[in-house]
């Protein structure tokens, strides 16, 4: 596979028609032009701020403190709020991302914090130091010597003006006093001029303007009477100023002096005085004296005052002005902070976003969406990483499909194996051969149905140590075999015959033990058990039949000569003396009786040996039972024989003669068990019952012959059906053996079980 | 007309949000707002308003005037009627303004007083006390007509004073009142 990282990044083609996932477009943040515009705006704002700060010296202090300061404060607060909003929004976003456990939230938080820390801490330090510098610089603007010089200069200028006003005012009062002696309204102009001219010629004033009150006019209304001006007086003054001053003074509503600026930079100091004939009479006119202050002098005085006022105004507005410069500085700092914060957040996003997308894509791949792809946003290392990721995802998808195919095959094989296993398990469970498997740890792994039946093992044996399972008293011979097979290195043990007594019945098992390799490499054991009890019994019966046949043949032949010889002796000694004849008769009779007995015994043997195959016909079991029991009717006084026949029984294939013989044999045994008991019949009388039942579930007809005799011991019950075994003192011991053989040859079974509360039950099951 | 001492402004100003706002103002503004003494008087069909804000004529202001800065005193007079559970209704408002300019050469104060933009008085004086009187004390200004008032109804007058230029600096961008005052009264025609 080519290294996806080493090659140049290429656009990944859609896989299986699934287009690569595109990151959501953000119209503002993903627009480089807009970002450049924002950067340009920020730079322009910074430049404008610097230019404004440079030119701030040209602005008047009150403009700075009112307009500029207000604008800067608003701008500062706006930027501060924006910065706070940006910071709060991103901090909240980071907190939410961290709480939601989004990938790289911690890394992004640290990155943003580091970038902000690198920016905010120096910016705040610069702000603090800069603010302190501004405060210190502002305090140096003012010094006591400068203050004193400016105040003194202003005092001098002001005093000069005041002195000129005072002098002029004194002259005006003097002239007004002179004019008060005449009636301005009626006096001729020359008289007035004569009085006023010395003031001008004596250079006490540069100009004299005399007004008289106009009684017909409104309050403060005056009429000009005379104007006298020295030749050196400039002609650029405004007459209206003097008129207004006269009117104001005669009305008594304003100041008596006024300073009139002239176009050449000079000034006219005008002072008015009322003409009052007597102190208790209203003024009759106004005298306005004016003196000219040269342009240079006035300008200097005004400059002094302006300098003083400028200084004082700066001092008064010191704090707002400090605020202006601090606001400038703060705005610079905030703009830098906003830029740095935005840049920091932008960088953090630029770094973490591709990684987050990779993490999200890895999550998708992990969730099984192997067709998920990422579209590379850049051509840089992140782009290469995305390409590598896409290539890896493609490889994974291919591998996954192969794996899925393999899984499918494996699943099919597993199903097949499972089916086979169930098939084998079903066979094992249904076969008559018992199979017990033991694992490498010596624990019982499986027990099939036959083994469970044969060995009387329950399901709880599975998982138990084999030693404890086979350690049961009745399984000890089997345990020895298993133990020996285990001890011999799991050597195969074949065809061992084991006789077990299970629930008082002797069972013969053919045992084969085979080593069983396990999945873990160990070796277990497979114990195979075959119930050979019927076979053994059949062998025994066959052996006994052979013995019976030989016995019949060997014993029967000499019996007839013996009997004939005994009869011949008796006939020969018929004429002998009485004692001899009686002895011979007695002995010959004994010989003949015993020979008869032997003949009968031999006949039974012969019959057992030559028992024919049953010739079965469809038969009514109830009827056969009734026929057999009819033979006993009225024979016994202290014994009741009760047939308890099922109302309806299916027809059963039976050799009627043989079956009747079976019933008679079993009823004979029951009667003998009751009547021949040591203590006689039980209280209440002896009882022999013959039940017939139809077991639909198992498909058998059951015939049960029960007695209430003393019963049979467990040991005797196990051997009851063996030939030549009898609990009676007489008899051949072949009766029950013949019964069992007849039943077995009919495909049925017979067993002897204890009757309740006492006695024996012989239960026959016949297939129907 | 009866005048009560209790002021709705005073009770309102002590509410929790207002306290927080005031605390913010106090933190950022070193100047404490002064309380204006206001006296309403109904004569004929006019409501005459007298108020005195001499406390606002601080040393800072005096220095500002003396420095030659044109200094203005603006008073916003509002006639309001309290409305339960809502913003009080503004019945009428007027603006009284006074401007002082000191000529350091002639040492004269030029004072102009205006009512709602109309020049009511122009005066030149050398006396600072006169200036103080002219710009901080206003007697029986016929600012409102009583015809719009309801008889026996409760009203209150609120005066907010502002001075310019400000000699202090605050981070708060809005214009703060140098003095505030209000007085409740029941309108009973004379």
Interface residues (C-beta under 8 A of the other chain):
Chain A: X61 X62 X65 X66 X69 X70 X73 X74 X76 X77 X154 X157 X158 X161 X162 X165 X254 X255 X257 X259 X301 X302 X305 X308 X309 X312 X313 X315 X316 X317 X319 X320 X322 X323
Chain B: X60 X63 X64 X66 X67 X68 X69 X70 X103 X104 X105 X106 X107 X108 X123 X124 X125 X126 X164 X165 X166 X167 X168 X169 X171 X172 X173
